[in-house]
Amino acid sequence: MVHIGTVVMGATDVQRAAAFWKAALTYTEREPGTNNWVVLVPVEGPGVGLSLGRSTSPVQEVPRVHLDLYSDEQEAEVERLVGLGAERVSWELYPPDPDFVVLADPEGNRFCVIDTKHNA
């Protein structure tokens, strides 16, 4: 049996990306990172890790893989993440009455904040 242990994302500035995602997710470095690679894990308890590797590839505007962050307080969470350095993304692919908001981290990687109370 296998399970997802770590999601890997590229970053031109690994340390900047790590600072954002540590604050955004309440994660910490599994071991000291470098300018080229770091693995982040939850501060408390088990969970999927987030690895950041140095990359010079351009960010995809419509990525094939992205993170979905779930929240009972979507609006407050979006504002908190924007305060940490995320940016709102103009997203033409929103369906009617979406349960998600598309943001980009300081590196430009797209991710979504999902409203877990949407239509509940």
MARPARO-373050 format. One record per residue (C-alpha): y, z, x; residue in three letters. Coordinates in steps of 0.5 Angstrom, whole numbers, plus 500, padded with zeros to 3 digits. Layout:
<c2: Y | c3: Z | c1: X | res: ALA> .
...
//
This chain:
<c2: 500 | c3: 500 | c1: 500 | res: MET> .
<c2: 507 | c3: 498 | c1: 502 | res: VAL> .
<c2: 514 | c3: 500 | c1: 500 | res: HIS> .
<c2: 521 | c3: 499 | c1: 502 | res: ILE> .
<c2: 523 | c3: 503 | c1: 508 | res: GLY> .
<c2: 530 | c3: 500 | c1: 510 | res: THR> .
<c2: 534 | c3: 495 | c1: 508 | res: VAL> .
<c2: 538 | c3: 491 | c1: 513 | res: VAL> .
<c2: 545 | c3: 488 | c1: 513 | res: MET> .
<c2: 549 | c3: 484 | c1: 518 | res: GLY> .
<c2: 556 | c3: 487 | c1: 521 | res: ALA> .
<c2: 560 | c3: 484 | c1: 526 | res: THR> .
<c2: 563 | c3: 491 | c1: 527 | res: ASP> .
<c2: 557 | c3: 496 | c1: 527 | res: VAL> .
<c2: 560 | c3: 502 | c1: 528 | res: GLN> .
<c2: 566 | c3: 501 | c1: 522 | res: ARG> .
<c2: 560 | c3: 499 | c1: 517 | res: ALA> .
<c2: 556 | c3: 505 | c1: 519 | res: ALA> .
<c2: 562 | c3: 509 | c1: 518 | res: ALA> .
<c2: 563 | c3: 506 | c1: 511 | res: PHE> .
<c2: 556 | c3: 506 | c1: 509 | res: TRP> .
<c2: 555 | c3: 514 | c1: 511 | res: LYS> .
<c2: 561 | c3: 516 | c1: 507 | res: ALA> .
<c2: 559 | c3: 511 | c1: 501 | res: ALA> .
<c2: 552 | c3: 514 | c1: 500 | res: LEU> .
<c2: 552 | c3: 520 | c1: 504 | res: THR> .
<c2: 547 | c3: 518 | c1: 509 | res: TYR> .
<c2: 547 | c3: 520 | c1: 517 | res: THR> .
<c2: 544 | c3: 516 | c1: 523 | res: GLU> .
<c2: 537 | c3: 517 | c1: 524 | res: ARG> .
<c2: 538 | c3: 517 | c1: 531 | res: GLU> .
<c2: 545 | c3: 515 | c1: 535 | res: PRO> .
<c2: 547 | c3: 508 | c1: 534 | res: GLY> .
<c2: 549 | c3: 503 | c1: 538 | res: THR> .
<c2: 555 | c3: 498 | c1: 538 | res: ASN> .
<c2: 549 | c3: 493 | c1: 536 | res: ASN> .
<c2: 544 | c3: 497 | c1: 531 | res: TRP> .
<c2: 544 | c3: 503 | c1: 527 | res: VAL> .
<c2: 539 | c3: 506 | c1: 522 | res: VAL> .
<c2: 542 | c3: 510 | c1: 516 | res: LEU> .
<c2: 538 | c3: 515 | c1: 512 | res: VAL> .
<c2: 540 | c3: 520 | c1: 506 | res: PRO> .
<c2: 543 | c3: 526 | c1: 509 | res: VAL> .
<c2: 538 | c3: 530 | c1: 504 | res: GLU> .
<c2: 531 | c3: 528 | c1: 501 | res: GLY> .
<c2: 527 | c3: 522 | c1: 502 | res: PRO> .
<c2: 530 | c3: 515 | c1: 500 | res: GLY> .
<c2: 531 | c3: 508 | c1: 502 | res: VAL> .
<c2: 534 | c3: 507 | c1: 509 | res: GLY> .
<c2: 540 | c3: 502 | c1: 511 | res: LEU> .
<c2: 540 | c3: 499 | c1: 518 | res: SER> .
<c2: 546 | c3: 495 | c1: 520 | res: LEU> .
<c2: 545 | c3: 490 | c1: 526 | res: GLY> .
<c2: 550 | c3: 486 | c1: 530 | res: ARG> .
<c2: 551 | c3: 479 | c1: 527 | res: SER> .
<c2: 556 | c3: 473 | c1: 527 | res: THR> .
<c2: 553 | c3: 470 | c1: 521 | res: SER> .
<c2: 559 | c3: 469 | c1: 516 | res: PRO> .
<c2: 558 | c3: 473 | c1: 510 | res: VAL> .
<c2: 555 | c3: 469 | c1: 504 | res: GLN> .
<c2: 560 | c3: 469 | c1: 498 | res: GLU> .
<c2: 554 | c3: 469 | c1: 493 | res: VAL> .
<c2: 548 | c3: 473 | c1: 497 | res: PRO> .
<c2: 541 | c3: 472 | c1: 496 | res: ARG> .
<c2: 540 | c3: 479 | c1: 497 | res: VAL> .
<c2: 545 | c3: 485 | c1: 496 | res: HIS> .
<c2: 545 | c3: 492 | c1: 494 | res: LEU> .
<c2: 546 | c3: 495 | c1: 487 | res: ASP> .
<c2: 549 | c3: 502 | c1: 487 | res: LEU> .
<c2: 547 | c3: 506 | c1: 481 | res: TYR> .
<c2: 552 | c3: 511 | c1: 478 | res: SER> .
<c2: 553 | c3: 515 | c1: 471 | res: ASP> .
<c2: 561 | c3: 515 | c1: 473 | res: GLU> .
<c2: 562 | c3: 507 | c1: 475 | res: GLN> .
<c2: 569 | c3: 507 | c1: 474 | res: GLU> .
<c2: 570 | c3: 513 | c1: 478 | res: ALA> .
<c2: 565 | c3: 511 | c1: 483 | res: GLU> .
<c2: 568 | c3: 504 | c1: 484 | res: VAL> .
<c2: 575 | c3: 507 | c1: 486 | res: GLU> .
<c2: 572 | c3: 512 | c1: 491 | res: ARG> .
<c2: 569 | c3: 506 | c1: 494 | res: LEU> .
<c2: 575 | c3: 502 | c1: 494 | res: VAL> .
<c2: 578 | c3: 508 | c1: 497 | res: GLY> .
<c2: 573 | c3: 508 | c1: 503 | res: LEU> .
<c2: 575 | c3: 501 | c1: 504 | res: GLY> .
<c2: 571 | c3: 497 | c1: 500 | res: ALA> .
<c2: 575 | c3: 491 | c1: 496 | res: GLU> .
<c2: 574 | c3: 488 | c1: 489 | res: ARG> .
<c2: 571 | c3: 481 | c1: 489 | res: VAL> .
<c2: 573 | c3: 476 | c1: 484 | res: SER> .
<c2: 567 | c3: 474 | c1: 481 | res: TRP> .
<c2: 566 | c3: 468 | c1: 477 | res: GLU> .
<c2: 559 | c3: 469 | c1: 475 | res: LEU> .
<c2: 560 | c3: 476 | c1: 471 | res: TYR> .
<c2: 556 | c3: 475 | c1: 464 | res: PRO> .
<c2: 559 | c3: 477 | c1: 458 | res: PRO> .
<c2: 560 | c3: 485 | c1: 457 | res: ASP> .
<c2: 557 | c3: 486 | c1: 465 | res: PRO> .
<c2: 554 | c3: 493 | c1: 467 | res: ASP> .
<c2: 556 | c3: 492 | c1: 474 | res: PHE> .
<c2: 562 | c3: 491 | c1: 478 | res: VAL> .
<c2: 562 | c3: 487 | c1: 485 | res: VAL> .
<c2: 565 | c3: 490 | c1: 491 | res: LEU> .
<c2: 565 | c3: 488 | c1: 498 | res: ALA> .
<c2: 564 | c3: 493 | c1: 504 | res: ASP> .
<c2: 569 | c3: 493 | c1: 510 | res: PRO> .
<c2: 565 | c3: 487 | c1: 513 | res: GLU> .
<c2: 565 | c3: 483 | c1: 507 | res: GLY> .
<c2: 558 | c3: 484 | c1: 505 | res: ASN> .
<c2: 558 | c3: 484 | c1: 497 | res: ARG> .
<c2: 554 | c3: 490 | c1: 493 | res: PHE> .
<c2: 554 | c3: 492 | c1: 486 | res: CYS> .
<c2: 556 | c3: 498 | c1: 482 | res: VAL> .
<c2: 552 | c3: 499 | c1: 476 | res: ILE> .
<c2: 554 | c3: 503 | c1: 470 | res: ASP> .
<c2: 547 | c3: 507 | c1: 468 | res: THR> .
<c2: 551 | c3: 509 | c1: 462 | res: LYS> .
<c2: 552 | c3: 502 | c1: 459 | res: HIS> .
<c2: 550 | c3: 500 | c1: 452 | res: ASN> .
<c2: 546 | c3: 507 | c1: 453 | res: ALA> .
//
